[in-house]
Amino acid sequence: MKLANNDLSEILWSFLQEYTRQYQIEFARFPSVDKDEDWPSPCLEEEFDEQKMLWKPHKIVDDLSFENIESALELEFHPDIKTYFTCAYGDAIHAECQEGELSLLLPWSKEDFARLQENIIGHVLMKQKLKQAITIFFAVTDEEDMILSVNNNSGEVWVERVGCEPHKKIADSLTEFLSMLTPKLVNEIHNEQGL
Protein backbone atom coordinates (compact mmCIF):
# COMPACT_ATOMS: atom_id res chain seq x y z
CA MET A 1 0.00 0.00 0.00
CA LYS A 2 2.85 2.37 0.76
CA LEU A 3 4.31 1.92 -2.73
CA ALA A 4 1.01 2.94 -4.33
CA ASN A 5 0.97 6.11 -2.22
CA ASN A 6 4.55 6.89 -3.25
CA ASP A 7 3.48 6.40 -6.87
CA LEU A 8 0.50 8.70 -6.35
CA SER A 9 2.65 11.37 -4.74
CA GLU A 10 5.19 11.17 -7.57
CA ILE A 11 2.53 11.29 -10.31
CA LEU A 12 0.78 14.27 -8.70
CA TRP A 13 4.04 16.17 -8.17
CA SER A 14 5.14 15.41 -11.75
CA PHE A 15 1.82 16.69 -13.09
CA LEU A 16 2.12 19.89 -11.04
CA GLN A 17 5.66 20.42 -12.33
CA GLU A 18 4.53 19.83 -15.93
CA TYR A 19 1.64 22.28 -15.45
CA THR A 20 4.10 24.90 -14.18
CA ARG A 21 6.60 24.18 -16.97
CA GLN A 22 3.97 24.49 -19.71
CA TYR A 23 2.61 27.64 -18.09
CA GLN A 24 6.07 29.23 -18.17
CA ILE A 25 6.56 28.22 -21.82
CA GLU A 26 3.15 29.60 -22.83
CA PHE A 27 3.07 32.80 -20.76
CA ALA A 28 6.73 33.32 -19.73
CA ARG A 29 5.79 33.44 -16.05
CA PHE A 30 4.23 31.47 -13.22
CA PRO A 31 0.43 31.48 -12.69
CA SER A 32 -0.97 34.35 -10.65
CA VAL A 33 -3.42 34.88 -7.80
CA ASP A 34 -5.00 37.97 -6.29
CA LYS A 35 -2.92 39.56 -3.56
CA ASP A 36 -4.25 38.81 -0.10
CA GLU A 37 -2.02 39.62 2.87
CA ASP A 38 -4.39 37.64 5.12
CA TRP A 39 -3.88 34.45 3.11
CA PRO A 40 -0.13 33.74 2.91
CA SER A 41 1.27 30.62 1.29
CA PRO A 42 4.66 29.03 0.68
CA CYS A 43 3.56 28.93 -2.98
CA LEU A 44 3.90 32.68 -3.44
CA GLU A 45 6.91 33.63 -5.54
CA GLU A 46 6.91 37.34 -6.39
CA GLU A 47 4.72 40.31 -7.09
CA PHE A 48 3.37 40.56 -10.64
CA ASP A 49 1.60 43.91 -10.33
CA GLU A 50 -0.41 45.86 -7.76
CA GLN A 51 -3.19 43.26 -7.68
CA LYS A 52 -1.46 39.95 -8.45
CA MET A 53 1.21 37.65 -7.06
CA LEU A 54 2.90 34.86 -8.99
CA TRP A 55 2.86 31.39 -7.46
CA LYS A 56 3.94 27.82 -8.10
CA PRO A 57 3.14 24.48 -6.43
CA HIS A 58 5.16 23.84 -3.29
CA LYS A 59 5.97 20.41 -1.84
CA ILE A 60 4.47 20.06 1.62
CA VAL A 61 7.05 19.67 4.35
CA ASP A 62 4.62 20.41 7.20
CA ASP A 63 3.39 17.47 9.24
CA LEU A 64 -0.19 17.37 7.94
CA SER A 65 -2.56 14.62 9.01
CA PHE A 66 -6.21 13.61 8.81
CA GLU A 67 -6.05 11.75 12.15
CA ASN A 68 -8.02 14.46 13.97
CA ILE A 69 -11.03 14.31 11.64
CA GLU A 70 -10.79 10.54 11.15
CA SER A 71 -11.09 10.20 14.91
CA ALA A 72 -13.97 12.69 15.11
CA LEU A 73 -15.86 10.99 12.27
CA GLU A 74 -14.89 7.47 13.42
CA LEU A 75 -13.88 6.80 9.83
CA GLU A 76 -10.54 5.97 8.25
CA PHE A 77 -9.91 7.80 4.99
CA HIS A 78 -8.62 5.98 1.94
CA PRO A 79 -4.79 6.28 1.83
CA ASP A 80 -4.97 7.95 -1.61
CA ILE A 81 -6.96 10.87 -0.20
CA LYS A 82 -4.44 11.39 2.60
CA THR A 83 -1.52 11.21 0.16
CA TYR A 84 -3.17 13.51 -2.39
CA PHE A 85 -3.97 16.33 0.05
CA THR A 86 -0.63 16.17 1.89
CA CYS A 87 1.62 16.17 -1.21
CA ALA A 88 1.66 19.81 -2.35
CA TYR A 89 0.32 23.26 -1.64
CA GLY A 90 -1.16 25.13 -4.55
CA ASP A 91 -4.06 27.03 -6.04
CA ALA A 92 -6.59 25.25 -8.26
CA ILE A 93 -4.80 23.43 -11.09
CA HIS A 94 -6.73 23.43 -14.36
CA ALA A 95 -6.64 20.22 -16.35
CA GLU A 96 -8.56 18.20 -18.89
CA CYS A 97 -9.20 14.57 -19.66
CA GLN A 98 -11.42 12.76 -22.12
CA GLU A 99 -14.40 13.44 -19.83
CA GLY A 100 -13.93 17.24 -19.92
CA GLU A 101 -12.32 20.09 -18.01
CA LEU A 102 -11.67 20.16 -14.28
CA SER A 103 -9.74 21.90 -11.54
CA LEU A 104 -7.71 19.92 -9.03
CA LEU A 105 -8.15 21.22 -5.50
CA LEU A 106 -5.08 21.60 -3.31
CA PRO A 107 -4.52 23.20 0.07
CA TRP A 108 -2.99 26.69 -0.29
CA SER A 109 -1.25 26.58 3.08
CA LYS A 110 -1.27 24.82 6.45
CA GLU A 111 -4.15 27.11 7.49
CA ASP A 112 -6.06 26.27 4.32
CA PHE A 113 -5.54 22.56 5.03
CA ALA A 114 -7.57 23.07 8.23
CA ARG A 115 -10.34 24.76 6.17
CA LEU A 116 -10.21 21.90 3.67
CA GLN A 117 -10.68 19.43 6.53
CA GLU A 118 -13.80 21.33 7.65
CA ASN A 119 -15.23 21.10 4.12
CA ILE A 120 -14.46 17.37 3.99
CA ILE A 121 -16.20 16.88 7.36
CA GLY A 122 -19.28 18.65 5.98
CA HIS A 123 -19.23 16.49 2.87
CA VAL A 124 -18.87 13.24 4.85
CA LEU A 125 -21.64 14.21 7.30
CA MET A 126 -23.94 14.99 4.35
CA LYS A 127 -23.15 11.58 2.81
CA GLN A 128 -23.86 9.85 6.14
CA LYS A 129 -27.14 11.74 6.60
CA LEU A 130 -28.26 10.78 3.08
CA LYS A 131 -27.15 7.17 3.74
CA GLN A 132 -24.86 7.29 0.70
CA ALA A 133 -21.46 5.70 0.15
CA ILE A 134 -18.70 7.88 1.59
CA THR A 135 -16.72 9.79 -1.03
CA ILE A 136 -14.09 12.49 -0.66
CA PHE A 137 -13.95 15.26 -3.27
CA PHE A 138 -10.64 16.33 -4.83
CA ALA A 139 -11.66 18.29 -7.94
CA VAL A 140 -14.46 20.38 -9.43
CA THR A 141 -15.60 20.15 -13.03
CA ASP A 142 -16.68 22.71 -15.60
CA GLU A 143 -20.29 21.62 -14.97
CA GLU A 144 -22.07 23.34 -12.09
CA ASP A 145 -22.46 21.16 -8.96
CA MET A 146 -20.42 18.29 -10.47
CA ILE A 147 -17.39 17.14 -8.52
CA LEU A 148 -14.81 14.40 -8.82
CA SER A 149 -14.44 12.23 -5.78
CA VAL A 150 -12.71 9.14 -4.49
CA ASN A 151 -14.85 6.31 -3.15
CA ASN A 152 -13.52 5.93 0.38
CA ASN A 153 -13.80 2.11 0.35
CA SER A 154 -12.48 1.24 -3.12
CA GLY A 155 -10.30 4.25 -4.04
CA GLU A 156 -12.11 4.51 -7.40
CA VAL A 157 -12.58 7.95 -8.96
CA TRP A 158 -16.17 8.94 -9.70
CA VAL A 159 -18.16 11.90 -10.99
CA GLU A 160 -20.97 12.95 -8.69
CA ARG A 161 -23.46 15.77 -8.39
CA VAL A 162 -23.23 17.42 -4.97
CA GLY A 163 -25.70 15.69 -2.64
CA CYS A 164 -26.21 12.71 -4.96
CA GLU A 165 -24.72 9.26 -5.32
CA PRO A 166 -21.73 9.05 -7.68
CA HIS A 167 -23.00 8.22 -11.15
CA LYS A 168 -20.00 7.67 -13.43
CA LYS A 169 -16.78 5.84 -12.64
CA ILE A 170 -13.84 7.31 -14.56
CA ALA A 171 -10.79 5.54 -13.08
CA ASP A 172 -9.91 2.64 -10.81
CA SER A 173 -7.62 4.83 -8.71
CA LEU A 174 -6.44 8.39 -8.21
CA THR A 175 -3.04 7.37 -9.59
CA GLU A 176 -4.66 6.10 -12.80
CA PHE A 177 -6.84 9.22 -13.06
CA LEU A 178 -3.95 11.67 -12.65
CA SER A 179 -1.98 9.85 -15.34
CA MET A 180 -4.84 10.58 -17.80
CA LEU A 181 -4.74 14.36 -17.28
CA THR A 182 -3.19 17.08 -19.40
CA PRO A 183 -2.66 20.65 -18.16
CA LYS A 184 -5.26 23.21 -19.23
CA LEU A 185 -3.52 26.56 -19.35
CA VAL A 186 -5.60 29.60 -18.45
CA ASN A 187 -4.03 33.05 -18.67
CA GLU A 188 -6.06 34.57 -15.86
CA ILE A 189 -4.47 38.02 -16.24
CA HIS A 190 -5.31 38.39 -19.92
CA ASN A 191 -8.79 36.99 -19.34
CA GLU A 192 -9.48 39.63 -16.71
CA GLN A 193 -8.16 42.38 -18.94
CA GLY A 194 -10.36 41.22 -21.79
CA LEU A 195 -7.45 40.45 -24.13
Salt bridges, closest charged atoms under 4 A:
GLU18 OE2 - ARG21 NH2 2.75
ASP34 OD1 - LYS52 NZ 2.90
GLU47 OE1 - LYS35 NZ 2.54
GLU70 OE2 - LYS82 NZ 3.01
GLU99 OE1 - LYS168 NZ 2.61
GLU101 OE2 - LYS184 NZ 3.42
ASP112 OD1 - ARG115 NH2 2.72
GLU156 OE2 - LYS169 NZ 3.39
GLU160 OE2 - LYS127 NZ 2.82
ASP172 OD1 - LYS169 NZ 2.63
GLU188 OE2 - ARG29 NH1 3.29
GLU192 OE2 - LYS52 NZ 3.03
